[in-house]
Amino acid sequence: MENNPVEEFVERLPFFSEFSDSERLKLVNTPGIFEKFKKDEVIIAEGDMDSAVYIILTGNIKIKKKPKTVVKENHISLHDPEEITIAELKAGSIFGEISLISKHPRNTSAIASSAQVVVMKITNEVIDKFHLAIQKKFQKQLVNILVQRLDDMNEKYIKLKSSTSKV
């Protein structure tokens, strides 16, 4: 019997490298975890309270953030700052993990930037349905992602700091 293309794709994702074939199969066969979006549709919105991690199966997305507007005390701003694209992600990329772990509001928006985007949406409720060994693998992989992102941010900060100190 041939593998389903989604199973084959998930098998190649580094996030699932420590999962067994049967664990990946259970995940792929979980009802309701696949979602489709069209170009410019919002997948997550900054400030939302949902908590899920997303894995892009097809297409591209942009991660955007609204800069904070500095307003004097007792004043209001009529200016709505334009969102800044802070990252562009493609198939295989993972996003949304911070809100899944912290249960804090979303700190960025994710918008479909290609004609069609298909994602796996994995919530804590989905993770909690699996046995403890799979839950631990999810936690370990999410921590690994956070560590990698922190390393990347530190590297960008160092480059930015060194380029501004030369001025």
N, C-alpha and C positions, 0 to 999 in steps of 0.2 A: 504494500500500500504506500502511495506517495505522500510526502509531507505537504501540508497546507503551506502556501507561500508566506503567510503571516508567521507561522511557526518557524520556518526556515530563516526569516528575517530576524525574528526575536532571538533565535539561537546565536546569531552572529553579533548581537549587541554586547559590548563589554559589560554593561550593567548586569546582564544575566549570565555571565560566564561561570559563576559559582553555583548556578541553579542546575539541577539535574534535568534530563529530558522530560521526565514525568512532571516535575515542578513547573517547568516552562509551559508544558501542555495544559496543566490545570489553570494556569494564569490566562493563557490565550483563549481557553474555553469558558472563561468567566463571563456570564452575560452582562451586557451593558457597559463594557469598558472601552469600546471603540467608538470614537466620535469623528464626524467629518465637518470641515469648515471650508467655506469659500473665501476667495481673496477679500481682504479687508474686514473679515468677520473677527470679532473679539473673542478670543478663547478664554482669557482671564483679564479682569480689569483691576487696575490699581485701586486699592481700598476695599475690594471684595473680601468677604469673610470665609469663603470656601477653602477647603484644604484638600488638595490632591496634587500628586506629581504626574506630569505628562511626559510621555515618550513619543517623539515624532516618528511616525512610520513612513509617511510620504509627504513631500512638500517642504516648504520653508516658512518660518515665522520670524517676526521682528519682536524683540523685547524692547519696550518703550517705558520711559519714566518722565513724569512731569517735574520740572525743576521747582524747588520751593520758592515762592514769591516772598520777598522781604517787604513787609508792610509795617509802617510806624504804628506804635501803640495808639489805640483809639481811632485808627484810620481803616478804610477798606480799600481793596484793590478791584478795579473793574477789568483789569488785565488778566486774561486766562492764559497762562504760559503754554506754549506749544510743547508737545511731547518730544523728547529726544530719543532717537534710536540708540540703545546702548549695546545691543547685540543682535546678530542675525544667525538664526539656528537652522540646521538642515536635518534631514532624516537621520535618526539615531541619537539625536540630541535629547537631553532631559531638562525639564524646567519645572518650576513650581514647588521644589522640594522644601524651601524655607517655610512656607505656610503649612505644608503638611506636617513638618516637625514641630514648629513653634506655635501653631494655631493662631498666629497673628494675621492681621489683614494683609492682603497682597501688597507688596511694595513696588511692583511693576505691572505693566500690562503686556499681554502677548497677543499679537494680531497676525492672522494668516496673511502671508505675503506672496503666495503662489496660488494658481487657479484652484487647486484643491489641496487641503491638508487633512491627513488622517492621523489621529493620535490615539494612544492608549491612555486612558484616564484612570489612575490608580488612587483610590481614596483609602483612608485608614480603615473604613468598613470593609473594603475588599481585602486588605492585608490581614485584618483581624479574623477573617474566615479561614485563613490558612493555618496549618499547624505551626507550632513554635519555631521549628527549624527554618521554615520559609520566612517567617516574620523576622528572625535574626539576620537572615541573608539580606532582606530588604534594608534593615537598619544599617548593616555594615556597608552596603553599597551606597546608601544615602550619605553616610558619614564620609566615605571616600570621595564622593562628589563634592561635598562641602569643603573638605581639605584641599582638593584640587583647585576649587574656585578661590579659596583664600590664598593659596600659593600664587595663582594667576593675578589676583588683585594686588598682592604685595609686589609682584614683579612690575606690574603697570605703575604702581605708586612710586617705586624706586626710579623707574625710567622717567616719569613725570617730574619727580623731585630733582633728579640730576639735570634734566634739561632746563628747568626753571632756575636752578642755582647758577648756571653758566651765564645767565643774562645779566 
